[in-house]
């Protein structure tokens, strides 16, 4: 796995057999020195989280989304407006709190997170072998319990 500061580098789109990218984008050296968060190298995959109440799909929703595989709808409260909710597939539901694996990243990526916490939209889970979202609604927490990407 390599690193690049060039957002147009073709290696960013090449996937290795283990699911990782051929290379990862990082901030240049100078920009990785302006830290707004501590440098943390390890995070845990906790899976997606619920923010509202889950309900079964209505007959109309089942028909409309039959080709997508949705099985539940999560209705959000008014505090999340204008977003009213999220549809869930069974695969999404199966990941909720299930993995728990801890992944450790290299220094340059950890420094990029520390300098610009929202730089990445996703990160890799070593156990699942896939990338999943980070941020306030993401699937990962630092080992101190705070959300990766916030």
TORDOLUM-892314 format. One record per residue (C-alpha): residue number from 1; z, x, y; residue in three letters. Coordinates in nm, 2 decimals, always signed. Each point is the difference from the previous one (the first is absolute). Layout:
resi zz xx yy resn
NUM Z X Y Ala
...
END
This chain:
resi zz xx yy resn
1 +0.00 +0.00 +0.00 Unk
2 -0.09 +0.13 +0.34 Unk
3 +0.07 -0.07 +0.36 Unk
4 -0.23 -0.05 +0.30 Unk
5 +0.03 -0.08 +0.37 Unk
6 -0.36 -0.13 +0.01 Unk
7 +0.00 -0.38 -0.03 Unk
8 -0.36 +0.01 -0.10 Unk
9 +0.05 +0.25 -0.29 Unk
10 -0.17 -0.14 -0.31 Unk
11 +0.28 +0.11 -0.22 Unk
12 +0.21 -0.28 +0.14 Unk
13 -0.20 -0.25 -0.21 Unk
14 -0.01 +0.20 -0.32 Unk
15 +0.26 -0.12 -0.26 Unk
16 +0.14 +0.24 -0.26 Unk
17 +0.05 -0.12 -0.37 Unk
18 +0.38 -0.04 +0.08 Unk
19 -0.08 -0.25 +0.28 Unk
20 +0.07 +0.23 +0.29 Unk
21 -0.26 +0.08 +0.26 Unk
22 -0.18 +0.34 -0.01 Unk
23 +0.16 +0.07 +0.34 Unk
24 +0.23 -0.17 +0.25 Unk
25 -0.03 -0.02 +0.38 Unk
26 +0.28 +0.16 +0.19 Unk
27 +0.07 +0.06 +0.37 Unk
28 -0.09 +0.35 +0.13 Unk
29 +0.28 +0.26 -0.01 Unk
30 +0.09 -0.04 +0.37 Unk
31 +0.03 -0.38 -0.02 Unk
32 +0.23 +0.02 -0.31 Unk
33 +0.26 +0.18 +0.21 Unk
34 +0.07 -0.30 +0.23 Unk
35 +0.23 -0.18 -0.24 Unk
36 +0.13 -0.35 +0.07 Unk
37 +0.16 -0.04 -0.35 Unk
38 +0.16 +0.24 -0.24 Unk
39 -0.23 +0.18 -0.25 Unk
40 +0.05 -0.18 -0.33 Unk
41 -0.20 +0.11 -0.30 Unk
42 +0.10 -0.26 -0.26 Unk
43 -0.04 -0.38 -0.01 Unk
44 +0.06 -0.28 -0.25 Unk
45 -0.25 -0.27 -0.11 Unk
46 +0.19 -0.32 +0.03 Unk
47 -0.30 -0.23 -0.01 Unk
48 -0.09 -0.28 +0.23 Unk
49 +0.28 -0.21 +0.15 Unk
50 +0.04 -0.37 +0.06 Unk
51 +0.06 -0.12 +0.36 Unk
52 -0.01 -0.37 -0.06 Unk
53 +0.02 -0.26 -0.28 Unk
54 -0.24 +0.00 -0.29 Unk
55 -0.16 -0.32 -0.12 Unk
56 -0.25 -0.10 -0.25 Unk
57 -0.36 -0.06 +0.12 Unk
58 -0.11 -0.35 +0.08 Unk
59 -0.29 -0.14 -0.21 Unk
60 -0.23 +0.06 +0.30 Unk
61 +0.11 +0.37 +0.03 Unk
62 -0.04 +0.05 -0.38 Unk
63 -0.36 -0.13 +0.02 Unk
64 -0.09 +0.19 +0.32 Unk
65 +0.14 +0.34 -0.12 Unk
66 -0.07 -0.03 -0.37 Unk
67 -0.23 +0.30 +0.01 Unk
68 +0.26 +0.22 +0.18 Unk
69 +0.29 -0.04 -0.23 Unk
70 +0.27 -0.12 +0.23 Unk
71 +0.30 -0.15 -0.17 Unk
72 +0.26 -0.05 +0.28 Unk
73 +0.02 -0.05 +0.37 Unk
74 +0.27 +0.15 +0.21 Unk
75 +0.07 -0.21 +0.31 Unk
76 +0.13 +0.20 +0.30 Unk
77 +0.25 -0.12 +0.25 Unk
78 -0.08 -0.04 +0.38 Unk
79 +0.13 +0.35 +0.07 Unk
80 -0.32 +0.14 -0.16 Unk
81 -0.24 -0.23 +0.20 Unk
82 -0.29 -0.01 +0.04 Unk
83 -0.03 +0.11 -0.37 Unk
84 +0.11 -0.30 -0.21 Unk
85 +0.01 +0.16 -0.35 Unk
86 -0.15 +0.20 -0.28 Unk
87 -0.17 -0.08 -0.33 Unk
88 +0.12 +0.20 -0.30 Unk
89 -0.18 +0.10 -0.32 Unk
90 +0.19 +0.05 -0.32 Unk
91 -0.07 +0.37 +0.02 Unk
92 +0.17 +0.01 +0.35 Unk
93 +0.30 -0.20 -0.13 Unk
94 +0.03 +0.24 -0.30 Unk
95 +0.04 +0.30 +0.24 Unk
96 +0.29 -0.15 +0.20 Unk
97 +0.29 +0.24 -0.06 Unk
98 -0.14 +0.12 -0.33 Unk
99 -0.11 +0.36 +0.04 Unk
100 +0.28 +0.19 +0.18 Unk
101 -0.17 +0.33 -0.05 Unk
102 +0.07 +0.28 +0.25 Unk
103 -0.30 +0.19 +0.13 Unk
104 +0.03 +0.33 +0.19 Unk
105 -0.27 +0.12 +0.24 Unk
106 -0.09 +0.33 +0.15 Unk
107 +0.13 +0.13 +0.33 Unk
108 -0.30 -0.07 +0.22 Unk
109 -0.02 -0.36 -0.10 Unk
110 +0.38 -0.04 +0.04 Unk
111 -0.03 +0.16 +0.35 Unk
112 -0.29 -0.24 +0.09 Unk
113 +0.22 -0.30 -0.09 Unk
114 +0.29 +0.15 +0.21 Unk
115 -0.22 +0.06 +0.30 Unk
116 -0.19 -0.33 -0.02 Unk
117 +0.16 -0.25 -0.24 Unk
118 -0.28 -0.25 +0.01 Unk
119 -0.28 +0.26 -0.05 Unk
120 -0.06 -0.12 -0.36 Unk
121 -0.06 -0.35 -0.12 Unk
122 +0.08 +0.08 -0.36 Unk
123 +0.15 +0.26 -0.23 Unk
124 -0.02 +0.10 -0.36 Unk
125 +0.24 -0.09 -0.28 Unk
126 +0.01 +0.27 -0.27 Unk
127 +0.10 -0.24 -0.28 Unk
128 -0.25 -0.28 +0.08 Unk
129 -0.28 +0.25 +0.08 Unk
130 -0.11 -0.21 +0.30 Unk
131 +0.03 -0.03 +0.37 Unk
132 +0.19 -0.29 +0.15 Unk
133 +0.08 -0.11 +0.36 Unk
134 +0.27 +0.15 +0.22 Unk
135 +0.16 -0.13 +0.32 Unk
136 +0.23 -0.29 +0.07 Unk
137 -0.15 -0.21 -0.28 Unk
138 -0.09 +0.30 -0.22 Unk
139 +0.12 +0.09 -0.35 Unk
140 +0.19 +0.33 +0.05 Unk
141 +0.33 +0.11 +0.14 Unk
142 +0.13 +0.34 +0.08 Unk
143 +0.30 +0.10 -0.21 Unk
144 +0.22 -0.10 +0.29 Unk
145 -0.12 -0.36 -0.04 Unk
146 -0.22 -0.02 +0.32 Unk
147 -0.36 -0.11 -0.04 Unk
148 -0.27 +0.26 -0.03 Unk
149 -0.25 -0.03 +0.29 Unk
150 +0.24 -0.14 +0.26 Unk
END
